[in-house]
């Protein structure tokens, strides 16, 4: 007797949780397709490509890793994953010098940085899978035998057996409300942490700072990164590339401020930390409305899964804050889907 075919799955969200889940399901034989509202993949493992114009009118490309600057691996299972990715050239170890109020430290725990850019890890996980980027899924329509994904009232997928939501809880709540209002209520209750982020190019300081990262104890900036000092990044002679993440409480208090005002405050914070006059060539800000889950985020099951509906959710708000928490949640949800045979969700859909 031949084995039953595996179901089709639509994964909404191409960050680390969605990419991990999608790859595990594809490796198990599921027919997987991925959707993301951004132009690329990676979620908060993000790299912004832009350019700035010099005094002579020439355009110079610039690249900023404006989401998570790096991540740690704590569990044995995740350590195995990142070490394998390191062997494949997808990750590099980083031991940054950190300025904490004038005290220079080197964190004992290894930091991991995707190379050559932050989305590399998700891009590798999703290689070969059908994908629609720049596609905002704003509704799920339940039909006999499965689900149809919609964007602005138009179907963007054929009917699928299963749907996985790997997007921030406030966005997931909108899609879940008609089908699992209890999940939607829990998702709306998650207090996601916002973050304003400055991306800047200046002349290289006359006296280079001794730190790669700085964590000021006062002012709007919570983390300052010499972006081009990280593994796999190119330094431009005579220039410095910076990423400044605002303090979370400050970001929440100033979430709706004009971007120009936020930029001015974060530029001042950077100049104060460097302690030298800075000649500015480029500055812009990005607002992460849902930068990451609260530090204590984690559900007992690491994910949400309804086998009767064929509907699931994963992410750092369920698996624990950070890249490892998102990976853990995506892996847990994939395992739950693999446990259930094809007919389960389809039969429920016909009821």
Residue frames as qw, qx, qy, qz and C-alpha x, y, z in Angstrom:
[[0.000, 0.889, 0.457, 0.000, 0.00, 0.00, 0.00],
 [0.422, 0.448, -0.034, 0.788, 1.49, 3.33, -1.05],
 [0.249, -0.374, -0.480, 0.753, 1.82, 6.00, 1.66],
 [0.136, 0.866, 0.477, -0.063, -0.80, 8.76, 1.73],
 [0.420, 0.550, 0.055, 0.719, 0.29, 11.97, 0.02],
 [0.317, -0.352, -0.397, 0.786, 1.29, 14.83, 2.26],
 [0.149, 0.860, 0.475, -0.111, -0.96, 17.90, 2.36],
 [0.377, 0.568, 0.089, 0.726, -0.32, 21.30, 0.84],
 [0.438, -0.659, -0.353, 0.499, 0.66, 24.09, 3.23],
 [0.241, 0.797, 0.070, 0.550, 0.72, 27.87, 2.89],
 [0.578, -0.408, -0.313, 0.634, 3.18, 29.59, 5.22],
 [0.083, 0.915, 0.179, 0.353, 2.49, 33.29, 5.77],
 [0.362, -0.893, 0.267, 0.000, 5.67, 35.01, 6.91],
 [0.855, 0.387, -0.221, 0.267, 9.26, 34.43, 5.76],
 [0.196, -0.799, 0.480, -0.306, 11.16, 35.30, 8.91],
 [0.086, 0.402, -0.900, 0.146, 13.11, 32.72, 10.88],
 [0.532, 0.055, 0.710, -0.458, 9.99, 31.03, 12.33],
 [0.754, 0.493, 0.110, -0.420, 8.23, 30.74, 8.98],
 [0.479, 0.628, -0.597, -0.144, 11.38, 29.73, 7.10],
 [0.150, -0.326, 0.902, -0.238, 12.24, 27.06, 9.68],
 [0.638, 0.211, 0.597, -0.439, 8.72, 25.63, 9.60],
 [0.692, 0.599, -0.121, -0.384, 8.53, 25.74, 5.80],
 [0.312, 0.571, -0.757, -0.064, 11.86, 23.95, 5.33],
 [0.302, -0.165, 0.890, -0.298, 11.01, 21.22, 7.85],
 [0.696, 0.366, 0.431, -0.443, 7.65, 20.61, 6.17],
 [0.609, 0.645, -0.348, -0.303, 9.16, 20.56, 2.68],
 [0.106, 0.478, -0.870, 0.058, 11.80, 18.10, 3.83],
 [0.431, 0.040, 0.825, -0.363, 8.98, 15.91, 5.18],
 [0.198, 0.226, 0.855, 0.422, 7.31, 15.86, 1.77],
 [0.185, 0.732, 0.509, -0.413, 4.69, 18.58, 2.16],
 [0.380, 0.553, 0.380, 0.637, 3.86, 20.84, -0.78],
 [0.321, -0.656, -0.297, 0.616, 4.84, 24.21, 0.70],
 [0.315, 0.639, 0.228, 0.663, 4.35, 27.73, -0.61],
 [0.416, -0.429, -0.346, 0.723, 5.44, 30.86, 1.24],
 [0.098, 0.828, 0.338, 0.437, 3.97, 34.38, 1.33],
 [0.454, -0.435, -0.272, 0.729, 5.45, 37.58, 2.76],
 [0.160, 0.932, 0.313, -0.085, 4.39, 41.20, 2.56],
 [0.260, -0.776, 0.323, 0.475, 7.97, 42.45, 2.30],
 [0.572, 0.695, -0.344, -0.268, 10.00, 42.58, -0.89],
 [0.447, 0.422, -0.780, 0.114, 12.39, 39.97, 0.46],
 [0.814, -0.358, -0.456, -0.032, 12.69, 37.36, 3.16],
 [0.467, 0.217, -0.530, 0.673, 14.21, 37.40, 6.63],
 [0.438, -0.778, -0.448, -0.039, 11.69, 39.33, 8.69],
 [0.316, -0.942, 0.112, 0.000, 13.63, 41.07, 11.45],
 [0.678, -0.277, 0.422, 0.535, 16.85, 39.47, 10.20],
 [0.437, 0.849, 0.297, 0.007, 16.89, 42.41, 7.83],
 [0.490, -0.230, 0.251, 0.803, 19.33, 44.31, 5.63],
 [0.307, 0.876, 0.250, -0.275, 18.50, 47.68, 4.06],
 [0.586, 0.084, 0.375, 0.713, 20.19, 48.56, 0.78],
 [0.142, 0.943, 0.240, -0.179, 20.33, 52.21, -0.16],
 [0.636, 0.274, 0.069, 0.718, 22.75, 54.80, -1.52],
 [0.196, -0.858, -0.185, 0.438, 23.91, 58.26, -0.59],
 [0.535, 0.756, 0.120, 0.356, 25.10, 61.11, -2.77],
 [0.633, -0.311, -0.086, 0.704, 28.52, 62.61, -2.17],
 [0.045, -0.758, -0.037, 0.649, 29.55, 66.23, -2.54],
 [0.063, -0.334, 0.628, 0.700, 30.67, 65.49, -6.11],
 [0.664, 0.232, -0.099, -0.704, 27.21, 64.14, -7.00],
 [0.442, 0.213, -0.857, -0.157, 28.30, 60.52, -7.20],
 [0.818, -0.338, -0.028, -0.465, 26.09, 57.83, -5.68],
 [0.134, 0.404, -0.869, 0.252, 27.66, 55.45, -3.16],
 [0.721, -0.289, -0.554, -0.299, 25.85, 52.24, -2.18],
 [0.176, -0.405, 0.660, -0.608, 25.30, 51.53, 1.49],
 [0.670, -0.209, -0.682, -0.204, 24.02, 48.52, 3.35],
 [0.263, -0.416, 0.522, -0.696, 22.65, 48.47, 6.90],
 [0.426, -0.230, -0.875, 0.030, 21.64, 45.49, 9.01],
 [0.210, -0.361, 0.142, -0.898, 18.85, 47.43, 10.67],
 [0.802, -0.390, -0.272, -0.360, 17.07, 44.58, 12.45],
 [0.849, -0.504, 0.126, 0.095, 18.67, 42.12, 14.84],
 [0.162, 0.845, -0.503, -0.076, 22.45, 42.79, 14.72],
 [0.308, 0.321, -0.892, 0.084, 23.34, 39.23, 15.82],
 [0.811, -0.362, -0.067, -0.454, 21.97, 36.40, 17.92],
 [0.225, -0.476, 0.818, -0.230, 23.05, 33.77, 20.43],
 [0.763, -0.014, -0.584, -0.278, 22.57, 30.01, 20.41],
 [0.404, -0.507, 0.563, -0.512, 21.86, 28.52, 23.83],
 [0.895, -0.060, 0.340, -0.281, 20.24, 25.11, 23.41],
 [0.492, -0.294, 0.748, 0.334, 22.24, 22.13, 22.14],
 [0.576, 0.509, 0.627, 0.125, 19.81, 21.67, 19.26],
 [0.290, 0.951, 0.090, -0.063, 20.16, 25.25, 18.05],
 [0.301, -0.734, 0.523, 0.311, 23.93, 25.20, 18.53],
 [0.601, 0.031, 0.736, 0.311, 24.06, 22.24, 16.14],
 [0.465, 0.771, 0.429, 0.074, 22.00, 24.20, 13.61],
 [0.082, 0.978, -0.139, -0.131, 24.16, 27.32, 13.72],
 [0.447, -0.549, 0.630, 0.319, 27.43, 25.36, 13.65],
 [0.618, 0.304, 0.668, 0.280, 26.23, 23.54, 10.53],
 [0.326, 0.914, 0.236, 0.039, 25.31, 26.91, 9.00],
 [0.231, -0.854, 0.377, 0.273, 28.78, 28.19, 9.89],
 [0.579, -0.181, 0.706, 0.366, 30.35, 25.25, 8.04],
 [0.497, 0.587, 0.587, 0.254, 28.19, 26.13, 5.03],
 [0.334, 0.098, 0.130, 0.928, 29.43, 29.73, 5.11],
 [0.176, -0.695, -0.520, -0.464, 26.06, 31.17, 6.12],
 [0.500, -0.855, -0.111, -0.079, 27.02, 32.34, 9.62],
 [0.516, 0.444, -0.436, 0.588, 30.10, 33.80, 11.27],
 [0.584, -0.566, -0.447, 0.372, 31.02, 34.01, 14.94],
 [0.133, 0.731, -0.043, 0.668, 31.38, 37.48, 16.38],
 [0.589, -0.480, -0.451, 0.468, 32.90, 38.49, 19.71],
 [0.152, 0.802, 0.122, 0.565, 32.22, 42.23, 19.81],
 [0.324, -0.060, -0.449, 0.830, 33.78, 44.69, 22.21],
 [0.232, -0.744, -0.562, -0.278, 30.91, 46.29, 24.12],
 [0.127, 0.256, -0.308, 0.907, 30.97, 49.70, 25.79],
 [0.430, -0.657, -0.613, -0.084, 28.71, 49.72, 28.83],
 [0.299, -0.948, -0.088, -0.058, 28.91, 53.21, 30.32],
 [0.078, 0.873, -0.469, 0.107, 32.61, 53.52, 29.61],
 [0.585, -0.394, 0.708, -0.041, 33.46, 49.99, 30.70],
 [0.541, 0.458, -0.572, -0.412, 34.74, 47.86, 27.83],
 [0.692, -0.151, 0.673, -0.212, 33.68, 44.21, 27.88],
 [0.369, 0.240, -0.767, -0.467, 33.75, 41.25, 25.54],
 [0.814, -0.137, 0.156, -0.543, 30.67, 39.10, 25.97],
 [0.360, -0.346, 0.866, 0.027, 31.66, 35.50, 26.75],
 [0.670, 0.366, 0.632, -0.133, 28.79, 34.04, 24.71],
 [0.290, -0.028, 0.613, 0.735, 29.45, 33.81, 20.98],
 [0.454, 0.581, 0.188, -0.648, 27.29, 36.01, 18.80],
 [0.523, 0.188, 0.735, 0.389, 26.28, 34.77, 15.36],
 [0.249, 0.628, -0.073, -0.733, 25.96, 36.97, 12.30],
 [0.765, 0.449, 0.457, 0.070, 24.53, 35.77, 8.97],
 [0.144, -0.595, 0.429, 0.664, 26.86, 36.53, 6.05],
 [0.370, 0.163, -0.010, 0.915, 27.03, 38.28, 3.70],
 [0.286, -0.339, -0.014, -0.896, 23.73, 39.83, 4.85],
 [0.382, -0.121, 0.673, -0.622, 21.13, 39.14, 7.53],
 [0.809, 0.191, 0.085, -0.549, 18.46, 37.47, 5.31],
 [0.343, 0.454, -0.804, -0.176, 21.01, 34.86, 4.15],
 [0.190, -0.085, 0.930, -0.304, 19.90, 32.30, 6.72],
 [0.579, 0.398, 0.489, -0.517, 16.20, 32.52, 5.79],
 [0.534, 0.603, -0.360, -0.470, 17.05, 32.66, 2.10],
 [0.155, 0.350, -0.922, -0.059, 18.95, 29.39, 2.43],
 [0.345, 0.126, 0.841, -0.397, 16.11, 27.70, 4.33],
 [0.568, 0.554, 0.333, -0.510, 13.60, 28.77, 1.69],
 [0.081, 0.474, -0.669, -0.567, 15.71, 27.90, -1.35],
 [0.101, -0.012, -0.924, -0.368, 13.68, 26.08, -3.98],
 [0.106, 0.493, 0.798, -0.330, 10.28, 26.72, -2.37],
 [0.094, 0.633, 0.495, 0.587, 7.51, 28.57, -4.25],
 [0.290, -0.455, -0.387, 0.747, 7.30, 32.06, -2.81],
 [0.119, 0.789, 0.367, 0.479, 5.29, 35.25, -3.24],
 [0.376, -0.328, -0.292, 0.816, 6.95, 38.33, -1.76],
 [0.099, 0.022, -0.113, -0.988, 5.36, 41.77, -1.73],
 [0.461, -0.334, -0.676, -0.467, 2.06, 40.00, -1.02],
 [0.225, -0.192, 0.555, -0.777, 0.02, 41.06, 2.01],
 [0.352, -0.317, -0.864, -0.170, -2.34, 38.25, 3.01],
 [0.202, -0.200, 0.298, -0.911, -5.22, 40.04, 4.73],
 [0.761, -0.069, 0.198, -0.614, -7.87, 37.30, 4.92],
 [0.064, -0.147, 0.984, 0.078, -8.19, 33.52, 5.15],
 [0.692, 0.058, -0.119, -0.709, -11.25, 31.99, 3.49],
 [0.400, -0.127, 0.895, -0.151, -12.32, 28.56, 4.68],
 [0.649, 0.245, -0.381, -0.611, -13.76, 26.35, 1.97],
 [0.960, -0.081, 0.203, -0.176, -14.81, 22.70, 1.86],
 [0.930, 0.215, 0.005, 0.297, -11.54, 20.84, 1.70],
 [0.663, 0.014, -0.076, 0.745, -9.17, 23.60, 2.67],
 [0.185, -0.779, -0.162, 0.576, -8.20, 27.26, 2.74],
 [0.508, 0.637, 0.238, 0.528, -7.77, 30.10, 0.26],
 [0.403, -0.453, -0.138, 0.783, -5.52, 33.06, 1.03],
 [0.265, 0.836, 0.403, 0.261, -6.72, 36.51, -0.04],
 [0.364, -0.281, -0.042, 0.887, -5.17, 39.93, -0.52],
 [0.208, 0.278, -0.049, -0.936, -7.50, 42.91, -1.03],
 [0.712, 0.299, 0.302, -0.559, -10.36, 40.54, -1.84],
 [0.693, 0.519, -0.434, -0.248, -8.41, 38.59, -4.46],
 [0.960, -0.225, 0.159, 0.055, -7.28, 34.99, -4.03],
 [0.142, 0.823, -0.546, -0.062, -3.49, 34.76, -4.04],
 [0.186, -0.331, 0.925, -0.021, -3.24, 30.99, -3.60],
 [0.591, -0.101, -0.691, -0.404, -4.91, 27.85, -4.83],
 [0.772, -0.513, -0.004, -0.374, -6.80, 25.96, -2.16],
 [0.320, 0.434, -0.775, 0.331, -4.42, 24.50, 0.43],
 [0.688, -0.349, -0.635, -0.020, -4.93, 21.95, 3.17],
 [0.599, -0.544, -0.335, 0.483, -3.05, 23.76, 5.92],
 [0.171, 0.860, -0.023, 0.480, -2.18, 27.35, 6.80],
 [0.669, -0.335, -0.296, 0.593, 0.71, 28.42, 9.02],
 [0.018, 0.957, 0.068, 0.281, 0.87, 32.01, 10.29],
 [0.737, -0.218, -0.139, 0.625, 4.40, 33.13, 11.15],
 [0.152, 0.632, 0.113, 0.752, 3.79, 36.87, 11.49],
 [0.039, 0.171, -0.517, 0.838, 3.67, 39.29, 14.46],
 [0.009, 0.378, 0.872, -0.310, 0.74, 38.62, 16.81],
 [0.267, 0.521, 0.251, -0.771, -1.19, 41.85, 16.04],
 [0.382, 0.358, -0.540, -0.659, -1.15, 40.94, 12.33],
 [0.183, -0.038, -0.979, -0.077, -1.97, 37.29, 13.00],
 [0.189, 0.328, 0.689, -0.618, -4.93, 38.32, 15.17],
 [0.446, 0.403, -0.113, -0.791, -6.69, 39.88, 12.17],
 [0.481, 0.226, -0.747, -0.399, -6.46, 36.64, 10.18],
 [0.186, -0.041, -0.949, 0.250, -7.33, 34.41, 13.13],
 [0.306, 0.050, 0.408, -0.859, -10.36, 36.29, 14.46],
 [0.706, 0.095, -0.201, -0.673, -13.01, 34.71, 12.17],
 [0.776, 0.143, -0.603, -0.115, -11.69, 31.18, 12.69],
 [0.671, -0.249, -0.565, 0.411, -10.05, 30.97, 16.12],
 [0.148, -0.855, -0.052, -0.495, -11.21, 33.99, 18.13],
 [0.762, -0.637, 0.013, 0.115, -9.57, 32.57, 21.26],
 [0.749, 0.008, 0.132, 0.649, -6.17, 32.58, 19.55],
 [0.233, 0.681, 0.185, 0.669, -6.84, 36.06, 18.20],
 [0.451, -0.861, -0.082, -0.220, -7.59, 37.32, 21.69],
 [0.799, -0.454, 0.108, 0.378, -4.34, 35.90, 23.02],
 [0.619, 0.301, 0.210, 0.695, -2.43, 37.36, 20.08],
 [0.004, 0.825, 0.159, 0.542, -3.88, 40.82, 20.68],
 [0.625, -0.780, -0.033, -0.014, -2.79, 40.60, 24.32],
 [0.810, -0.069, 0.035, 0.582, 0.91, 40.22, 23.41],
 [0.063, -0.964, 0.018, 0.256, 2.65, 43.53, 24.08],
 [0.804, 0.342, 0.103, 0.476, 5.12, 43.51, 21.19],
 [0.432, -0.653, 0.032, 0.622, 8.14, 45.75, 21.71],
 [0.515, 0.840, 0.129, 0.110, 8.61, 48.61, 19.19],
 [0.611, -0.430, 0.194, 0.636, 11.91, 50.12, 18.13],
 [0.376, 0.918, -0.057, -0.113, 12.98, 53.18, 16.17],
 [0.809, -0.161, 0.298, 0.480, 16.25, 52.56, 14.29],
 [0.167, 0.906, -0.210, -0.328, 18.69, 55.05, 12.78],
 [0.853, 0.172, 0.273, 0.410, 20.91, 54.12, 9.82],
 [0.017, 0.974, -0.112, -0.197, 23.78, 56.53, 9.20],
 [0.804, 0.261, 0.015, 0.535, 27.00, 57.06, 7.27],
 [0.201, -0.965, 0.089, 0.143, 29.58, 59.48, 8.64],
 [0.405, 0.698, -0.549, 0.219, 33.23, 60.22, 8.14],
 [0.809, -0.167, -0.493, 0.275, 35.25, 57.71, 10.12],
 [0.437, -0.899, -0.013, 0.015, 36.01, 59.26, 13.52],
 [0.284, 0.797, -0.486, 0.220, 39.54, 60.65, 13.82],
 [0.138, -0.370, 0.856, -0.334, 40.00, 58.43, 16.85],
 [0.593, -0.122, -0.687, -0.402, 38.21, 55.13, 16.17],
 [0.680, -0.473, 0.242, -0.505, 36.08, 53.97, 19.11],
 [0.041, -0.375, 0.919, -0.113, 37.42, 50.92, 20.92],
 [0.516, 0.163, 0.733, -0.411, 33.96, 49.34, 20.88],
 [0.025, -0.123, -0.814, -0.567, 31.90, 47.53, 18.26],
 [0.339, -0.645, -0.621, -0.290, 28.68, 47.88, 20.26],
 [0.052, 0.173, -0.437, 0.881, 27.67, 50.47, 22.83],
 [0.360, -0.580, -0.723, -0.106, 24.84, 50.24, 25.34],
 [0.006, 0.395, -0.220, 0.892, 24.25, 53.74, 26.75],
 [0.197, -0.350, -0.827, 0.394, 22.50, 53.82, 30.12],
 [0.124, 0.643, 0.368, -0.660, 20.77, 57.14, 29.49],
 [0.190, 0.424, -0.371, -0.804, 19.20, 58.96, 26.55],
 [0.778, 0.302, 0.032, -0.550, 17.09, 57.61, 23.71],
 [0.608, 0.448, -0.640, -0.141, 19.64, 55.12, 22.30],
 [0.861, -0.373, 0.275, -0.209, 19.65, 51.62, 23.74],
 [0.817, -0.103, 0.451, 0.344, 22.13, 49.97, 21.36],
 [0.300, 0.855, -0.276, -0.322, 24.65, 51.51, 18.96],
 [0.884, 0.027, 0.409, 0.227, 26.34, 49.25, 16.40],
 [0.028, 0.647, -0.527, -0.550, 29.34, 49.98, 14.22],
 [0.866, 0.313, 0.221, -0.323, 27.60, 48.11, 11.42],
 [0.698, 0.628, -0.344, -0.006, 30.62, 47.74, 9.15],
 [0.108, -0.609, 0.746, -0.246, 32.73, 46.24, 11.95],
 [0.813, -0.076, 0.468, -0.337, 30.78, 43.01, 11.85],
 [0.490, -0.181, 0.787, 0.328, 31.89, 39.79, 10.08],
 [0.442, 0.390, 0.731, 0.344, 31.46, 39.70, 6.33],
 [0.168, 0.932, 0.292, -0.132, 30.79, 43.43, 6.02],
 [0.623, 0.388, 0.099, 0.672, 32.85, 45.76, 3.85],
 [0.287, -0.742, -0.164, 0.583, 34.42, 48.86, 5.34],
 [0.459, 0.797, 0.177, 0.349, 34.60, 51.90, 3.09],
 [0.580, -0.035, -0.197, 0.790, 37.87, 53.77, 3.65],
 [0.072, 0.131, -0.083, 0.985, 37.27, 57.04, 5.47],
 [0.541, -0.325, -0.242, -0.737, 33.64, 56.23, 6.27],
 [0.080, -0.021, 0.895, -0.438, 31.74, 54.62, 9.13],
 [0.497, -0.292, -0.571, -0.584, 28.36, 52.91, 8.93],
 [0.112, -0.089, 0.707, -0.693, 26.22, 52.99, 12.07],
 [0.467, -0.444, -0.642, -0.416, 22.95, 51.49, 13.24],
 [0.070, -0.160, 0.558, -0.811, 21.34, 52.96, 16.35],
 [0.401, -0.450, -0.767, -0.221, 18.42, 51.18, 18.02],
 [0.274, -0.539, 0.162, -0.780, 16.37, 53.36, 20.31],
 [0.108, -0.063, 0.844, -0.521, 15.55, 52.27, 23.83],
 [0.119, -0.380, -0.883, -0.250, 12.30, 50.31, 23.88],
 [0.101, -0.683, -0.569, 0.447, 10.51, 52.56, 26.37],
 [0.022, -0.509, 0.151, 0.847, 11.60, 55.61, 24.38],
 [0.057, -0.030, -0.767, -0.638, 10.42, 54.05, 21.13],
 [0.099, -0.549, -0.830, 0.007, 7.03, 53.29, 22.64],
 [0.095, -0.700, -0.342, 0.620, 6.68, 56.84, 23.97],
 [0.089, 0.605, -0.278, -0.741, 7.70, 58.36, 20.61],
 [0.522, 0.172, 0.806, 0.219, 6.20, 55.75, 18.27],
 [0.377, 0.756, 0.517, 0.137, 4.09, 58.26, 16.32],
 [0.194, -0.770, 0.116, 0.596, 6.63, 61.11, 16.31],
 [0.596, 0.774, -0.136, -0.164, 7.66, 62.54, 12.92],
 [0.935, 0.086, -0.002, 0.345, 10.62, 60.56, 11.52],
 [0.389, 0.688, -0.179, 0.585, 12.68, 63.75, 11.20],
 [0.430, -0.748, 0.266, -0.430, 12.37, 64.40, 14.93],
 [0.948, -0.272, 0.166, 0.027, 13.34, 60.83, 15.78],
 [0.794, 0.413, -0.068, 0.441, 16.31, 61.01, 13.42],
 [0.092, 0.794, -0.252, 0.545, 17.57, 64.20, 15.07],
 [0.663, -0.628, 0.286, -0.290, 17.39, 62.69, 18.56],
 [0.968, -0.086, 0.178, 0.151, 19.19, 59.50, 17.55],
 [0.607, 0.618, -0.137, 0.480, 21.87, 61.40, 15.63],
 [0.192, -0.800, 0.323, -0.467, 22.58, 63.42, 18.76],
 [0.856, -0.422, 0.268, -0.133, 22.77, 60.21, 20.80],
 [0.914, 0.253, 0.024, 0.315, 25.27, 58.69, 18.36],
 [0.346, 0.738, -0.223, 0.535, 27.46, 61.80, 18.35],
 [0.476, -0.726, 0.316, -0.382, 27.43, 61.89, 22.15],
 [0.953, -0.220, 0.206, 0.032, 28.47, 58.23, 22.38],
 [0.793, 0.423, -0.033, 0.437, 31.29, 58.61, 19.85],
 [0.502, -0.732, -0.079, 0.454, 32.46, 61.73, 21.67],
 [0.352, -0.237, 0.386, 0.819, 33.79, 63.43, 18.55],
 [0.428, 0.528, -0.026, -0.733, 32.30, 65.69, 15.87],
 [0.566, 0.185, 0.780, 0.192, 30.77, 63.64, 13.06],
 [0.231, 0.354, -0.382, -0.822, 30.49, 64.65, 9.40],
 [0.622, 0.272, 0.661, -0.321, 27.20, 63.21, 8.14],
 [0.063, 0.206, -0.703, -0.677, 26.73, 61.73, 4.66],
 [0.494, -0.238, -0.664, -0.508, 23.49, 59.79, 5.10],
 [0.149, 0.011, 0.770, -0.620, 20.85, 59.32, 7.78],
 [0.562, -0.205, -0.457, -0.658, 17.43, 57.67, 7.75],
 [0.355, -0.182, 0.738, -0.545, 15.19, 55.96, 10.27],
 [0.496, -0.128, -0.769, -0.384, 13.01, 52.88, 10.26],
 [0.526, -0.298, 0.405, -0.686, 10.18, 52.20, 12.68],
 [0.345, -0.027, -0.938, -0.038, 9.87, 48.62, 13.82],
 [0.577, -0.387, 0.002, -0.719, 6.35, 48.63, 15.20],
 [0.946, -0.267, 0.063, -0.173, 6.75, 44.96, 16.19],
 [0.195, 0.737, -0.644, 0.068, 10.49, 44.67, 16.81],
 [0.392, 0.132, -0.902, 0.120, 10.30, 41.59, 19.01],
 [0.646, -0.522, -0.512, -0.221, 8.26, 39.76, 21.58],
 [0.441, -0.790, 0.266, -0.333, 8.50, 40.50, 25.32],
 [0.116, 0.543, -0.811, 0.182, 11.37, 38.84, 27.14],
 [0.417, -0.099, 0.813, -0.395, 9.02, 36.46, 28.96],
 [0.730, 0.303, -0.146, -0.595, 7.13, 35.40, 25.84],
 [0.193, 0.216, -0.947, -0.135, 6.70, 31.65, 25.39],
 [0.789, -0.151, -0.047, -0.594, 3.71, 29.36, 25.35],
 [0.682, -0.337, 0.632, -0.149, 3.72, 25.87, 26.89],
 [0.843, 0.292, 0.445, 0.072, 3.43, 24.26, 23.46],
 [0.385, -0.361, 0.400, 0.749, 5.75, 26.74, 21.66],
 [0.100, -0.026, -0.586, -0.804, 3.12, 27.13, 18.91],
 [0.596, 0.226, 0.386, -0.667, -0.62, 27.06, 18.19],
 [0.154, 0.137, -0.867, -0.455, -2.06, 24.15, 16.20],
 [0.666, 0.184, 0.392, -0.608, -5.65, 23.15, 15.41],
 [0.211, -0.129, 0.899, 0.362, -5.58, 19.84, 13.49],
 [0.370, 0.558, 0.730, -0.137, -9.32, 19.92, 12.79],
 [0.288, 0.894, 0.104, -0.327, -9.08, 23.30, 11.08],
 [0.788, 0.292, 0.168, 0.516, -5.62, 22.73, 9.62],
 [0.082, 0.906, -0.020, 0.414, -4.52, 26.07, 11.07],
 [0.769, -0.356, -0.228, 0.479, -1.39, 26.92, 13.04],
 [0.062, 0.961, -0.105, 0.248, 0.71, 29.83, 14.28],
 [0.825, -0.218, -0.125, 0.507, 4.34, 30.20, 15.32],
 [0.247, 0.802, -0.085, 0.537, 6.86, 32.90, 16.15],
 [0.354, 0.250, -0.579, 0.691, 8.93, 34.41, 18.94],
 [0.453, -0.358, 0.193, -0.794, 5.79, 35.36, 20.87],
 [0.928, -0.168, -0.090, -0.319, 5.12, 31.63, 21.29],
 [0.907, 0.126, -0.296, 0.271, 8.58, 30.07, 21.29],
 [0.603, -0.600, -0.068, 0.521, 10.40, 32.70, 23.34],
 [0.165, 0.953, -0.073, -0.245, 11.94, 36.04, 22.45],
 [0.207, -0.665, 0.609, 0.379, 14.79, 36.21, 19.96],
 [0.508, 0.437, -0.613, -0.419, 15.95, 34.30, 16.92],
 [0.113, 0.129, -0.978, 0.119, 16.31, 31.03, 18.81],
 [0.378, 0.265, 0.656, -0.597, 12.78, 31.35, 20.20],
 [0.603, 0.486, -0.121, -0.622, 11.38, 31.91, 16.72],
 [0.385, 0.365, -0.823, -0.204, 13.34, 28.92, 15.39],
 [0.108, -0.007, 0.927, -0.358, 12.11, 26.75, 18.26],
 [0.514, 0.369, 0.416, -0.653, 8.49, 27.72, 17.57],
 [0.582, 0.492, -0.384, -0.522, 8.72, 27.09, 13.82],
 [0.260, 0.273, -0.926, -0.025, 10.29, 23.70, 14.39],
 [0.259, 0.110, 0.819, -0.500, 7.65, 22.76, 16.98],
 [0.605, 0.422, 0.168, -0.653, 4.78, 23.66, 14.67],
 [0.507, 0.432, -0.650, -0.367, 6.27, 21.67, 11.78],
 [0.061, 0.129, -0.971, 0.191, 6.49, 18.63, 14.06],
 [0.436, 0.265, 0.601, -0.615, 2.81, 19.02, 14.97],
 [0.624, 0.476, -0.184, -0.592, 1.76, 19.11, 11.32],
 [0.347, 0.368, -0.846, -0.167, 3.81, 16.03, 10.51],
 [0.225, -0.027, 0.885, -0.407, 1.91, 14.11, 13.21],
 [0.553, 0.404, 0.461, -0.565, -1.45, 14.47, 11.43],
 [0.457, 0.179, 0.766, 0.414, -2.46, 12.60, 8.24],
 [0.032, 0.099, 0.430, 0.897, -3.79, 14.34, 5.15],
 [0.238, -0.502, -0.721, -0.414, -7.47, 13.63, 5.62],
 [0.294, -0.464, -0.622, 0.557, -7.85, 15.18, 9.05],
 [0.015, 0.395, 0.080, -0.915, -8.14, 18.83, 8.07],
 [0.216, -0.016, -0.619, -0.755, -9.97, 18.07, 4.81],
 [0.287, -0.433, -0.852, -0.070, -12.68, 16.08, 6.51],
 [0.159, -0.556, -0.479, 0.660, -13.22, 18.87, 9.01],
 [0.041, 0.255, -0.238, -0.936, -13.42, 21.36, 6.16],
 [0.268, -0.199, -0.741, -0.582, -16.33, 19.45, 4.61],
 [0.153, -0.400, -0.826, 0.366, -18.30, 19.34, 7.82]]
